[in-house]
Amino acid sequence: MHSCGASARSGSTAAAALEILGLIAHGLTNPEIARRLFLSGHTVKTHVNRIFAKTGSRDRAAAIGYAHRHDIG
């Protein structure tokens, strides 16, 4: 029997990224997101950078556009 470790973590990471993208789309800053989700600023910044990479976004405005086009947030 194997554990669901890696797939469970990647699923929760994907869920966190979607939640953070939604909050970005609502105009929250990294510190506001960190406070709301009880995360460190560094963790939020890491998620934001990964979101930019995965969505092909160069900045928050592009990420917000992506979120709106995909009904996120």
C-alpha positions as CSV (number, residue, x, y, z in Angstrom):
1,M,0.0,0.0,0.0
2,H,1.4,3.4,-0.8
3,S,0.7,6.7,0.8
4,C,-1.0,9.6,-1.0
5,G,1.8,12.0,0.0
6,A,3.0,13.6,-3.2
7,S,-0.4,13.6,-5.0
8,A,-2.2,15.0,-1.9
9,R,0.5,17.7,-1.5
10,S,0.3,18.6,-5.2
11,G,-3.5,18.8,-5.0
12,S,-3.4,21.0,-2.0
13,T,-0.8,23.2,-3.6
14,A,-3.0,23.5,-6.7
15,A,-5.9,24.4,-4.5
16,A,-3.8,27.0,-2.7
17,A,-2.6,28.5,-6.0
18,L,-6.2,28.8,-7.2
19,E,-7.3,30.5,-4.0
20,I,-4.4,32.9,-4.2
21,L,-5.0,33.7,-7.8
22,G,-8.7,34.4,-6.9
23,L,-7.5,36.8,-4.1
24,I,-5.1,38.5,-6.5
25,A,-8.0,38.9,-8.9
26,H,-9.9,40.6,-6.1
27,G,-7.1,43.1,-5.7
28,L,-5.4,41.8,-2.6
29,T,-1.7,42.5,-2.0
30,N,0.7,39.7,-1.0
31,P,0.7,40.9,2.7
32,E,-3.2,40.9,2.7
33,I,-3.2,37.4,1.2
34,A,-0.7,36.2,3.8
35,R,-2.8,37.6,6.7
36,R,-6.1,36.2,5.3
37,L,-4.6,32.7,4.7
38,F,-2.3,32.6,7.7
39,L,0.7,32.1,5.5
40,S,4.1,33.8,5.5
41,G,4.8,36.5,3.0
42,H,7.5,34.4,1.6
43,T,5.1,31.5,1.0
44,V,2.6,33.8,-0.7
45,K,5.4,35.2,-2.9
46,T,6.5,31.7,-3.9
47,H,2.9,30.8,-4.9
48,V,2.5,34.1,-6.8
49,N,5.7,33.4,-8.8
50,R,4.6,29.9,-9.6
51,I,1.2,31.2,-10.7
52,F,2.9,33.7,-13.0
53,A,5.0,30.9,-14.5
54,K,2.0,28.5,-14.9
55,T,-0.3,31.1,-16.4
56,G,2.4,32.8,-18.6
57,S,1.8,36.0,-16.8
58,R,4.5,38.7,-16.5
59,D,2.8,40.6,-13.7
60,R,-0.3,40.9,-11.5
61,A,-2.3,42.6,-14.2
62,A,-1.8,39.7,-16.6
63,A,-2.6,37.2,-13.9
64,I,-5.8,39.0,-13.1
65,G,-6.7,38.9,-16.8
66,Y,-6.0,35.1,-16.8
67,A,-8.2,34.7,-13.7
68,H,-11.1,36.6,-15.3
69,R,-10.8,34.7,-18.6
70,H,-10.9,31.4,-16.7
71,D,-13.6,32.4,-14.2
72,I,-11.3,32.2,-11.2
73,G,-12.1,34.5,-8.3
